[in-house]
């Protein structure tokens, strides 16, 4: 399964970076792995997750991914 951020217009709920971070969370990556993969600091990952959780009113990582997927903010593609 491949999960990636979808490309929405500028009126979307989350920033592109937040959608990328959430897509990484959806793939099961740790905050450290996300920071390395996206070439950002660990504190940036933590900040973006906090902001995204607040925006989508999610209590935890699983709820954040589910809310983002349900709103079409990240796309989930099954690999063959």
PDB file with one MODEL, atoms N, CA, C and O in Angstrom:
MODEL        1
ATOM      1  N   UNK A   1       0.837  -1.159   0.000  1.00  0.00           N
ATOM      2  CA  UNK A   1       0.000   0.000   0.000  1.00  0.00           C
ATOM      3  C   UNK A   1       0.889   1.230   0.000  1.00  0.00           C
ATOM      4  O   UNK A   1       1.864   1.295   0.749  1.00  0.00           O
ATOM      5  N   UNK A   2       0.565   2.182  -0.816  1.00  0.00           N
ATOM      6  CA  UNK A   2       1.322   3.423  -0.864  1.00  0.00           C
ATOM      7  C   UNK A   2       0.403   4.562  -0.473  1.00  0.00           C
ATOM      8  O   UNK A   2      -0.706   4.677  -0.995  1.00  0.00           O
ATOM      9  N   UNK A   3       0.853   5.403   0.440  1.00  0.00           N
ATOM     10  CA  UNK A   3       0.065   6.517   0.929  1.00  0.00           C
ATOM     11  C   UNK A   3       0.831   7.786   0.647  1.00  0.00           C
ATOM     12  O   UNK A   3       2.021   7.889   0.947  1.00  0.00           O
ATOM     13  N   UNK A   4       0.141   8.755   0.066  1.00  0.00           N
ATOM     14  CA  UNK A   4       0.796  10.007  -0.269  1.00  0.00           C
ATOM     15  C   UNK A   4      -0.185  11.152  -0.110  1.00  0.00           C
ATOM     16  O   UNK A   4      -1.397  10.938  -0.131  1.00  0.00           O
ATOM     17  N   UNK A   5       0.323  12.364   0.049  1.00  0.00           N
ATOM     18  CA  UNK A   5      -0.580  13.501   0.176  1.00  0.00           C
ATOM     19  C   UNK A   5      -1.275  13.774  -1.155  1.00  0.00           C
ATOM     20  O   UNK A   5      -0.689  13.613  -2.225  1.00  0.00           O
ATOM     21  N   UNK A   6      -2.523  14.188  -1.065  1.00  0.00           N
ATOM     22  CA  UNK A   6      -3.225  14.583  -2.280  1.00  0.00           C
ATOM     23  C   UNK A   6      -2.960  16.059  -2.518  1.00  0.00           C
ATOM     24  O   UNK A   6      -2.554  16.775  -1.603  1.00  0.00           O
ATOM     25  N   UNK A   7      -3.182  16.506  -3.713  1.00  0.00           N
ATOM     26  CA  UNK A   7      -2.925  17.905  -4.058  1.00  0.00           C
ATOM     27  C   UNK A   7      -4.260  18.634  -4.167  1.00  0.00           C
ATOM     28  O   UNK A   7      -5.024  18.434  -5.111  1.00  0.00           O
ATOM     29  N   UNK A   8      -4.520  19.486  -3.175  1.00  0.00           N
ATOM     30  CA  UNK A   8      -5.746  20.237  -3.141  1.00  0.00           C
ATOM     31  C   UNK A   8      -5.448  21.708  -3.402  1.00  0.00           C
ATOM     32  O   UNK A   8      -4.287  22.116  -3.420  1.00  0.00           O
ATOM     33  N   UNK A   9      -6.487  22.496  -3.603  1.00  0.00           N
ATOM     34  CA  UNK A   9      -6.294  23.921  -3.825  1.00  0.00           C
ATOM     35  C   UNK A   9      -5.838  24.602  -2.542  1.00  0.00           C
ATOM     36  O   UNK A   9      -5.682  23.952  -1.507  1.00  0.00           O
ATOM     37  N   UNK A  10      -5.627  25.896  -2.612  1.00  0.00           N
ATOM     38  CA  UNK A  10      -5.089  26.629  -1.470  1.00  0.00           C
ATOM     39  C   UNK A  10      -6.073  26.745  -0.314  1.00  0.00           C
ATOM     40  O   UNK A  10      -5.687  27.176   0.773  1.00  0.00           O
ATOM     41  N   UNK A  11      -7.320  26.377  -0.516  1.00  0.00           N
ATOM     42  CA  UNK A  11      -8.312  26.444   0.554  1.00  0.00           C
ATOM     43  C   UNK A  11      -8.344  25.163   1.383  1.00  0.00           C
ATOM     44  O   UNK A  11      -9.236  24.991   2.214  1.00  0.00           O
ATOM     45  N   UNK A  12      -7.390  24.265   1.170  1.00  0.00           N
ATOM     46  CA  UNK A  12      -7.381  23.001   1.910  1.00  0.00           C
ATOM     47  C   UNK A  12      -7.147  23.246   3.395  1.00  0.00           C
ATOM     48  O   UNK A  12      -6.675  24.311   3.794  1.00  0.00           O
ATOM     49  N   UNK A  13      -7.478  22.263   4.196  1.00  0.00           N
ATOM     50  CA  UNK A  13      -7.379  22.368   5.653  1.00  0.00           C
ATOM     51  C   UNK A  13      -5.949  22.405   6.159  1.00  0.00           C
ATOM     52  O   UNK A  13      -5.656  23.096   7.135  1.00  0.00           O
ATOM     53  N   UNK A  14      -5.059  21.674   5.512  1.00  0.00           N
ATOM     54  CA  UNK A  14      -3.697  21.498   5.999  1.00  0.00           C
ATOM     55  C   UNK A  14      -2.685  21.999   4.985  1.00  0.00           C
ATOM     56  O   UNK A  14      -2.966  22.081   3.789  1.00  0.00           O
ATOM     57  N   UNK A  15      -1.504  22.333   5.482  1.00  0.00           N
ATOM     58  CA  UNK A  15      -0.428  22.721   4.574  1.00  0.00           C
ATOM     59  C   UNK A  15       0.107  21.485   3.860  1.00  0.00           C
ATOM     60  O   UNK A  15      -0.158  20.356   4.273  1.00  0.00           O
ATOM     61  N   UNK A  16       0.847  21.704   2.807  1.00  0.00           N
ATOM     62  CA  UNK A  16       1.460  20.592   2.075  1.00  0.00           C
ATOM     63  C   UNK A  16       2.383  19.813   3.005  1.00  0.00           C
ATOM     64  O   UNK A  16       2.375  18.582   2.992  1.00  0.00           O
ATOM     65  N   UNK A  17       3.174  20.510   3.808  1.00  0.00           N
ATOM     66  CA  UNK A  17       4.091  19.825   4.725  1.00  0.00           C
ATOM     67  C   UNK A  17       3.306  18.982   5.732  1.00  0.00           C
ATOM     68  O   UNK A  17       3.692  17.848   6.015  1.00  0.00           O
ATOM     69  N   UNK A  18       2.224  19.515   6.268  1.00  0.00           N
ATOM     70  CA  UNK A  18       1.422  18.743   7.218  1.00  0.00           C
ATOM     71  C   UNK A  18       0.854  17.490   6.563  1.00  0.00           C
ATOM     72  O   UNK A  18       0.838  16.426   7.182  1.00  0.00           O
ATOM     73  N   UNK A  19       0.390  17.599   5.324  1.00  0.00           N
ATOM     74  CA  UNK A  19      -0.133  16.422   4.622  1.00  0.00           C
ATOM     75  C   UNK A  19       0.971  15.406   4.370  1.00  0.00           C
ATOM     76  O   UNK A  19       0.728  14.202   4.449  1.00  0.00           O
ATOM     77  N   UNK A  20       2.174  15.866   4.069  1.00  0.00           N
ATOM     78  CA  UNK A  20       3.293  14.943   3.869  1.00  0.00           C
ATOM     79  C   UNK A  20       3.636  14.219   5.162  1.00  0.00           C
ATOM     80  O   UNK A  20       3.885  13.014   5.161  1.00  0.00           O
ATOM     81  N   UNK A  21       3.649  14.961   6.262  1.00  0.00           N
ATOM     82  CA  UNK A  21       3.945  14.352   7.564  1.00  0.00           C
ATOM     83  C   UNK A  21       2.874  13.319   7.909  1.00  0.00           C
ATOM     84  O   UNK A  21       3.200  12.222   8.363  1.00  0.00           O
ATOM     85  N   UNK A  22       1.616  13.652   7.700  1.00  0.00           N
ATOM     86  CA  UNK A  22       0.534  12.712   7.988  1.00  0.00           C
ATOM     87  C   UNK A  22       0.648  11.473   7.103  1.00  0.00           C
ATOM     88  O   UNK A  22       0.417  10.357   7.567  1.00  0.00           O
ATOM     89  N   UNK A  23       1.000  11.662   5.845  1.00  0.00           N
ATOM     90  CA  UNK A  23       1.170  10.513   4.944  1.00  0.00           C
ATOM     91  C   UNK A  23       2.266   9.587   5.468  1.00  0.00           C
ATOM     92  O   UNK A  23       2.144   8.365   5.379  1.00  0.00           O
ATOM     93  N   UNK A  24       3.324  10.162   6.006  1.00  0.00           N
ATOM     94  CA  UNK A  24       4.392   9.346   6.590  1.00  0.00           C
ATOM     95  C   UNK A  24       3.899   8.604   7.833  1.00  0.00           C
ATOM     96  O   UNK A  24       4.230   7.435   8.033  1.00  0.00           O
ATOM     97  N   UNK A  25       3.115   9.276   8.656  1.00  0.00           N
ATOM     98  CA  UNK A  25       2.533   8.628   9.839  1.00  0.00           C
ATOM     99  C   UNK A  25       1.669   7.451   9.393  1.00  0.00           C
ATOM    100  O   UNK A  25       1.703   6.380   9.999  1.00  0.00           O
ATOM    101  N   UNK A  26       0.900   7.658   8.333  1.00  0.00           N
ATOM    102  CA  UNK A  26       0.016   6.602   7.823  1.00  0.00           C
ATOM    103  C   UNK A  26       0.804   5.380   7.360  1.00  0.00           C
ATOM    104  O   UNK A  26       0.276   4.269   7.349  1.00  0.00           O
ATOM    105  N   UNK A  27       2.058   5.579   6.980  1.00  0.00           N
ATOM    106  CA  UNK A  27       2.906   4.474   6.555  1.00  0.00           C
ATOM    107  C   UNK A  27       3.601   3.818   7.741  1.00  0.00           C
ATOM    108  O   UNK A  27       4.375   2.878   7.565  1.00  0.00           O
ATOM    109  N   UNK A  28       3.327   4.311   8.950  1.00  0.00           N
ATOM    110  CA  UNK A  28       3.891   3.706  10.148  1.00  0.00           C
ATOM    111  C   UNK A  28       5.249   4.247  10.551  1.00  0.00           C
ATOM    112  O   UNK A  28       5.935   3.632  11.368  1.00  0.00           O
ATOM    113  N   UNK A  29       5.651   5.375  10.003  1.00  0.00           N
ATOM    114  CA  UNK A  29       6.962   5.936  10.307  1.00  0.00           C
ATOM    115  C   UNK A  29       6.957   6.645  11.657  1.00  0.00           C
ATOM    116  O   UNK A  29       5.957   7.239  12.058  1.00  0.00           O
ATOM    117  N   UNK A  30       8.083   6.573  12.344  1.00  0.00           N
ATOM    118  CA  UNK A  30       8.257   7.313  13.595  1.00  0.00           C
ATOM    119  C   UNK A  30       8.560   8.775  13.272  1.00  0.00           C
ATOM    120  O   UNK A  30       8.868   9.114  12.129  1.00  0.00           O
ATOM    121  N   UNK A  31       8.472   9.630  14.277  1.00  0.00           N
ATOM    122  CA  UNK A  31       8.790  11.044  14.064  1.00  0.00           C
ATOM    123  C   UNK A  31      10.228  11.217  13.574  1.00  0.00           C
ATOM    124  O   UNK A  31      10.495  12.055  12.713  1.00  0.00           O
ATOM    125  N   UNK A  32      11.145  10.431  14.117  1.00  0.00           N
ATOM    126  CA  UNK A  32      12.543  10.505  13.687  1.00  0.00           C
ATOM    127  C   UNK A  32      12.686  10.099  12.224  1.00  0.00           C
ATOM    128  O   UNK A  32      13.404  10.748  11.464  1.00  0.00           O
ATOM    129  N   UNK A  33      12.006   9.032  11.834  1.00  0.00           N
ATOM    130  CA  UNK A  33      12.042   8.587  10.434  1.00  0.00           C
ATOM    131  C   UNK A  33      11.443   9.640   9.507  1.00  0.00           C
ATOM    132  O   UNK A  33      11.952   9.867   8.409  1.00  0.00           O
ATOM    133  N   UNK A  34      10.372  10.275   9.945  1.00  0.00           N
ATOM    134  CA  UNK A  34       9.720  11.320   9.138  1.00  0.00           C
ATOM    135  C   UNK A  34      10.677  12.493   8.945  1.00  0.00           C
ATOM    136  O   UNK A  34      10.821  13.008   7.836  1.00  0.00           O
ATOM    137  N   UNK A  35      11.326  12.908  10.020  1.00  0.00           N
ATOM    138  CA  UNK A  35      12.278  14.027   9.940  1.00  0.00           C
ATOM    139  C   UNK A  35      13.383  13.720   8.930  1.00  0.00           C
ATOM    140  O   UNK A  35      13.751  14.573   8.123  1.00  0.00           O
ATOM    141  N   UNK A  36      13.899  12.515   8.981  1.00  0.00           N
ATOM    142  CA  UNK A  36      14.960  12.112   8.060  1.00  0.00           C
ATOM    143  C   UNK A  36      14.447  12.068   6.628  1.00  0.00           C
ATOM    144  O   UNK A  36      15.105  12.570   5.716  1.00  0.00           O
ATOM    145  N   UNK A  37      13.285  11.474   6.425  1.00  0.00           N
ATOM    146  CA  UNK A  37      12.742  11.318   5.077  1.00  0.00           C
ATOM    147  C   UNK A  37      12.391  12.649   4.433  1.00  0.00           C
ATOM    148  O   UNK A  37      12.561  12.817   3.226  1.00  0.00           O
ATOM    149  N   UNK A  38      11.905  13.594   5.225  1.00  0.00           N
ATOM    150  CA  UNK A  38      11.462  14.881   4.670  1.00  0.00           C
ATOM    151  C   UNK A  38      12.514  15.985   4.803  1.00  0.00           C
ATOM    152  O   UNK A  38      12.277  17.125   4.405  1.00  0.00           O
ATOM    153  N   UNK A  39      13.674  15.640   5.365  1.00  0.00           N
ATOM    154  CA  UNK A  39      14.773  16.597   5.536  1.00  0.00           C
ATOM    155  C   UNK A  39      14.340  17.799   6.373  1.00  0.00           C
ATOM    156  O   UNK A  39      14.627  18.945   6.029  1.00  0.00           O
ATOM    157  N   UNK A  40      13.644  17.518   7.479  1.00  0.00           N
ATOM    158  CA  UNK A  40      13.231  18.550   8.417  1.00  0.00           C
ATOM    159  C   UNK A  40      13.632  18.092   9.811  1.00  0.00           C
ATOM    160  O   UNK A  40      13.949  16.921  10.021  1.00  0.00           O
ATOM    161  N   UNK A  41      13.616  19.016  10.761  1.00  0.00           N
ATOM    162  CA  UNK A  41      14.017  18.653  12.125  1.00  0.00           C
ATOM    163  C   UNK A  41      12.905  17.893  12.845  1.00  0.00           C
ATOM    164  O   UNK A  41      11.735  17.952  12.466  1.00  0.00           O
ATOM    165  N   UNK A  42      13.304  17.191  13.877  1.00  0.00           N
ATOM    166  CA  UNK A  42      12.350  16.450  14.696  1.00  0.00           C
ATOM    167  C   UNK A  42      11.335  17.403  15.318  1.00  0.00           C
ATOM    168  O   UNK A  42      10.148  17.084  15.383  1.00  0.00           O
ATOM    169  N   UNK A  43      11.787  18.561  15.772  1.00  0.00           N
ATOM    170  CA  UNK A  43      10.861  19.529  16.376  1.00  0.00           C
ATOM    171  C   UNK A  43       9.857  20.050  15.342  1.00  0.00           C
ATOM    172  O   UNK A  43       8.718  20.361  15.689  1.00  0.00           O
ATOM    173  N   UNK A  44      10.268  20.146  14.089  1.00  0.00           N
ATOM    174  CA  UNK A  44       9.338  20.561  13.035  1.00  0.00           C
ATOM    175  C   UNK A  44       8.271  19.499  12.823  1.00  0.00           C
ATOM    176  O   UNK A  44       7.094  19.823  12.664  1.00  0.00           O
ATOM    177  N   UNK A  45       8.669  18.245  12.820  1.00  0.00           N
ATOM    178  CA  UNK A  45       7.704  17.151  12.689  1.00  0.00           C
ATOM    179  C   UNK A  45       6.695  17.223  13.827  1.00  0.00           C
ATOM    180  O   UNK A  45       5.488  17.151  13.595  1.00  0.00           O
ATOM    181  N   UNK A  46       7.182  17.364  15.048  1.00  0.00           N
ATOM    182  CA  UNK A  46       6.305  17.415  16.218  1.00  0.00           C
ATOM    183  C   UNK A  46       5.360  18.606  16.140  1.00  0.00           C
ATOM    184  O   UNK A  46       4.178  18.481  16.461  1.00  0.00           O
ATOM    185  N   UNK A  47       5.872  19.764  15.716  1.00  0.00           N
ATOM    186  CA  UNK A  47       5.037  20.967  15.579  1.00  0.00           C
ATOM    187  C   UNK A  47       3.956  20.773  14.525  1.00  0.00           C
ATOM    188  O   UNK A  47       2.797  21.122  14.749  1.00  0.00           O
ATOM    189  N   UNK A  48       4.332  20.215  13.377  1.00  0.00           N
ATOM    190  CA  UNK A  48       3.361  20.017  12.300  1.00  0.00           C
ATOM    191  C   UNK A  48       2.283  19.010  12.701  1.00  0.00           C
ATOM    192  O   UNK A  48       1.117  19.174  12.341  1.00  0.00           O
ATOM    193  N   UNK A  49       2.666  17.971  13.444  1.00  0.00           N
ATOM    194  CA  UNK A  49       1.682  17.005  13.926  1.00  0.00           C
ATOM    195  C   UNK A  49       0.724  17.657  14.922  1.00  0.00           C
ATOM    196  O   UNK A  49      -0.484  17.427  14.864  1.00  0.00           O
ATOM    197  N   UNK A  50       1.256  18.465  15.829  1.00  0.00           N
ATOM    198  CA  UNK A  50       0.409  19.175  16.798  1.00  0.00           C
ATOM    199  C   UNK A  50      -0.598  20.068  16.080  1.00  0.00           C
ATOM    200  O   UNK A  50      -1.788  20.056  16.394  1.00  0.00           O
ATOM    201  N   UNK A  51      -0.112  20.836  15.122  1.00  0.00           N
ATOM    202  CA  UNK A  51      -0.988  21.752  14.381  1.00  0.00           C
ATOM    203  C   UNK A  51      -2.033  20.991  13.583  1.00  0.00           C
ATOM    204  O   UNK A  51      -3.199  21.385  13.539  1.00  0.00           O
ATOM    205  N   UNK A  52      -1.619  19.907  12.956  1.00  0.00           N
ATOM    206  CA  UNK A  52      -2.553  19.105  12.160  1.00  0.00           C
ATOM    207  C   UNK A  52      -3.603  18.460  13.058  1.00  0.00           C
ATOM    208  O   UNK A  52      -4.783  18.427  12.707  1.00  0.00           O
ATOM    209  N   UNK A  53      -3.184  17.945  14.218  1.00  0.00           N
ATOM    210  CA  UNK A  53      -4.152  17.347  15.152  1.00  0.00           C
ATOM    211  C   UNK A  53      -5.154  18.389  15.631  1.00  0.00           C
ATOM    212  O   UNK A  53      -6.344  18.103  15.758  1.00  0.00           O
ATOM    213  N   UNK A  54      -4.672  19.587  15.894  1.00  0.00           N
ATOM    214  CA  UNK A  54      -5.563  20.661  16.336  1.00  0.00           C
ATOM    215  C   UNK A  54      -6.531  21.042  15.206  1.00  0.00           C
ATOM    216  O   UNK A  54      -7.727  21.210  15.444  1.00  0.00           O
ATOM    217  N   UNK A  55      -6.023  21.175  14.002  1.00  0.00           N
ATOM    218  CA  UNK A  55      -6.857  21.547  12.857  1.00  0.00           C
ATOM    219  C   UNK A  55      -7.952  20.522  12.604  1.00  0.00           C
ATOM    220  O   UNK A  55      -9.105  20.879  12.361  1.00  0.00           O
ATOM    221  N   UNK A  56      -7.585  19.244  12.663  1.00  0.00           N
ATOM    222  CA  UNK A  56      -8.548  18.182  12.373  1.00  0.00           C
ATOM    223  C   UNK A  56      -9.230  17.632  13.626  1.00  0.00           C
ATOM    224  O   UNK A  56     -10.023  16.693  13.553  1.00  0.00           O
ATOM    225  N   UNK A  57      -8.911  18.229  14.772  1.00  0.00           N
ATOM    226  CA  UNK A  57      -9.499  17.814  16.054  1.00  0.00           C
ATOM    227  C   UNK A  57      -9.315  16.323  16.304  1.00  0.00           C
ATOM    228  O   UNK A  57     -10.260  15.602  16.620  1.00  0.00           O
ATOM    229  N   UNK A  58      -8.078  15.889  16.154  1.00  0.00           N
ATOM    230  CA  UNK A  58      -7.728  14.478  16.344  1.00  0.00           C
ATOM    231  C   UNK A  58      -7.000  14.310  17.672  1.00  0.00           C
ATOM    232  O   UNK A  58      -6.133  15.110  18.022  1.00  0.00           O
ATOM    233  N   UNK A  59      -7.357  13.273  18.400  1.00  0.00           N
ATOM    234  CA  UNK A  59      -6.767  13.020  19.718  1.00  0.00           C
ATOM    235  C   UNK A  59      -5.411  12.331  19.635  1.00  0.00           C
ATOM    236  O   UNK A  59      -4.594  12.461  20.547  1.00  0.00           O
ATOM    237  N   UNK A  60      -5.162  11.597  18.547  1.00  0.00           N
ATOM    238  CA  UNK A  60      -3.917  10.836  18.444  1.00  0.00           C
ATOM    239  C   UNK A  60      -3.558  10.625  16.970  1.00  0.00           C
ATOM    240  O   UNK A  60      -4.268  11.088  16.077  1.00  0.00           O
ATOM    241  N   UNK A  61      -2.459   9.927  16.731  1.00  0.00           N
ATOM    242  CA  UNK A  61      -1.958   9.732  15.367  1.00  0.00           C
ATOM    243  C   UNK A  61      -2.939   8.954  14.492  1.00  0.00           C
ATOM    244  O   UNK A  61      -3.152   9.299  13.329  1.00  0.00           O
ATOM    245  N   UNK A  62      -3.529   7.911  15.052  1.00  0.00           N
ATOM    246  CA  UNK A  62      -4.463   7.086  14.274  1.00  0.00           C
ATOM    247  C   UNK A  62      -5.680   7.903  13.854  1.00  0.00           C
ATOM    248  O   UNK A  62      -6.122   7.826  12.708  1.00  0.00           O
ATOM    249  N   UNK A  63      -6.212   8.675  14.776  1.00  0.00           N
ATOM    250  CA  UNK A  63      -7.368   9.510  14.473  1.00  0.00           C
ATOM    251  C   UNK A  63      -6.992  10.594  13.457  1.00  0.00           C
ATOM    252  O   UNK A  63      -7.798  10.942  12.593  1.00  0.00           O
ATOM    253  N   UNK A  64      -5.788  11.117  13.559  1.00  0.00           N
ATOM    254  CA  UNK A  64      -5.314  12.122  12.608  1.00  0.00           C
ATOM    255  C   UNK A  64      -5.293  11.559  11.189  1.00  0.00           C
ATOM    256  O   UNK A  64      -5.787  12.194  10.258  1.00  0.00           O
ATOM    257  N   UNK A  65      -4.726  10.382  11.029  1.00  0.00           N
ATOM    258  CA  UNK A  65      -4.660   9.747   9.703  1.00  0.00           C
ATOM    259  C   UNK A  65      -6.064   9.450   9.194  1.00  0.00           C
ATOM    260  O   UNK A  65      -6.366   9.710   8.030  1.00  0.00           O
ATOM    261  N   UNK A  66      -6.920   8.913  10.049  1.00  0.00           N
ATOM    262  CA  UNK A  66      -8.290   8.587   9.633  1.00  0.00           C
ATOM    263  C   UNK A  66      -9.049   9.837   9.215  1.00  0.00           C
ATOM    264  O   UNK A  66      -9.723   9.831   8.184  1.00  0.00           O
ATOM    265  N   UNK A  67      -8.953  10.910   9.996  1.00  0.00           N
ATOM    266  CA  UNK A  67      -9.638  12.153   9.648  1.00  0.00           C
ATOM    267  C   UNK A  67      -9.119  12.731   8.338  1.00  0.00           C
ATOM    268  O   UNK A  67      -9.899  13.180   7.499  1.00  0.00           O
ATOM    269  N   UNK A  68      -7.803  12.718   8.167  1.00  0.00           N
ATOM    270  CA  UNK A  68      -7.221  13.256   6.933  1.00  0.00           C
ATOM    271  C   UNK A  68      -7.656  12.440   5.721  1.00  0.00           C
ATOM    272  O   UNK A  68      -7.971  13.004   4.673  1.00  0.00           O
ATOM    273  N   UNK A  69      -7.676  11.123   5.858  1.00  0.00           N
ATOM    274  CA  UNK A  69      -8.088  10.260   4.748  1.00  0.00           C
ATOM    275  C   UNK A  69      -9.569  10.466   4.421  1.00  0.00           C
ATOM    276  O   UNK A  69      -9.941  10.544   3.250  1.00  0.00           O
ATOM    277  N   UNK A  70     -10.406  10.552   5.444  1.00  0.00           N
ATOM    278  CA  UNK A  70     -11.848  10.747   5.227  1.00  0.00           C
ATOM    279  C   UNK A  70     -12.149  12.080   4.548  1.00  0.00           C
ATOM    280  O   UNK A  70     -13.111  12.185   3.787  1.00  0.00           O
ATOM    281  N   UNK A  71     -11.341  13.087   4.815  1.00  0.00           N
ATOM    282  CA  UNK A  71     -11.541  14.407   4.214  1.00  0.00           C
ATOM    283  C   UNK A  71     -10.850  14.540   2.858  1.00  0.00           C
ATOM    284  O   UNK A  71     -10.942  15.580   2.207  1.00  0.00           O
ATOM    285  N   UNK A  72     -10.162  13.482   2.440  1.00  0.00           N
ATOM    286  CA  UNK A  72      -9.479  13.528   1.154  1.00  0.00           C
ATOM    287  C   UNK A  72      -8.191  14.335   1.169  1.00  0.00           C
ATOM    288  O   UNK A  72      -7.712  14.754   0.116  1.00  0.00           O
ATOM    289  N   UNK A  73      -7.631  14.555   2.339  1.00  0.00           N
ATOM    290  CA  UNK A  73      -6.404  15.344   2.457  1.00  0.00           C
ATOM    291  C   UNK A  73      -5.155  14.519   2.202  1.00  0.00           C
ATOM    292  O   UNK A  73      -4.102  15.064   1.871  1.00  0.00           O
ATOM    293  N   UNK A  74      -5.268  13.221   2.355  1.00  0.00           N
ATOM    294  CA  UNK A  74      -4.209  12.297   1.940  1.00  0.00           C
ATOM    295  C   UNK A  74      -4.887  11.201   1.123  1.00  0.00           C
ATOM    296  O   UNK A  74      -6.047  10.864   1.360  1.00  0.00           O
ATOM    297  N   UNK A  75      -4.163  10.659   0.176  1.00  0.00           N
ATOM    298  CA  UNK A  75      -4.704   9.585  -0.641  1.00  0.00           C
ATOM    299  C   UNK A  75      -4.062   8.260  -0.251  1.00  0.00           C
ATOM    300  O   UNK A  75      -2.862   8.194   0.017  1.00  0.00           O
ATOM    301  N   UNK A  76      -4.855   7.231  -0.224  1.00  0.00           N
ATOM    302  CA  UNK A  76      -4.347   5.908   0.091  1.00  0.00           C
ATOM    303  C   UNK A  76      -4.515   5.047  -1.156  1.00  0.00           C
ATOM    304  O   UNK A  76      -5.629   4.829  -1.633  1.00  0.00           O
ATOM    305  N   UNK A  77      -3.392   4.565  -1.673  1.00  0.00           N
ATOM    306  CA  UNK A  77      -3.388   3.762  -2.893  1.00  0.00           C
ATOM    307  C   UNK A  77      -2.864   2.371  -2.556  1.00  0.00           C
ATOM    308  O   UNK A  77      -1.782   2.231  -1.985  1.00  0.00           O
ATOM    309  N   UNK A  78      -3.602   1.384  -2.894  1.00  0.00           N
ATOM    310  CA  UNK A  78      -3.165  -0.002  -2.645  1.00  0.00           C
ATOM    311  C   UNK A  78      -2.190  -0.436  -3.715  1.00  0.00           C
ATOM    312  O   UNK A  78      -2.443  -0.261  -4.907  1.00  0.00           O
ATOM    313  N   UNK A  79      -1.078  -1.001  -3.290  1.00  0.00           N
ATOM    314  CA  UNK A  79      -0.104  -1.511  -4.252  1.00  0.00           C
ATOM    315  C   UNK A  79      -0.533  -2.902  -4.696  1.00  0.00           C
ATOM    316  O   UNK A  79      -1.230  -3.611  -3.971  1.00  0.00           O
ATOM    317  N   UNK A  80      -0.116  -3.275  -5.875  1.00  0.00           N
ATOM    318  CA  UNK A  80      -0.523  -4.564  -6.424  1.00  0.00           C
ATOM    319  C   UNK A  80       0.502  -5.612  -6.179  1.00  0.00           C
ATOM    320  O   UNK A  80       0.316  -6.762  -6.578  1.00  0.00           O
TER     321      UNK A  80
ENDMDL
END
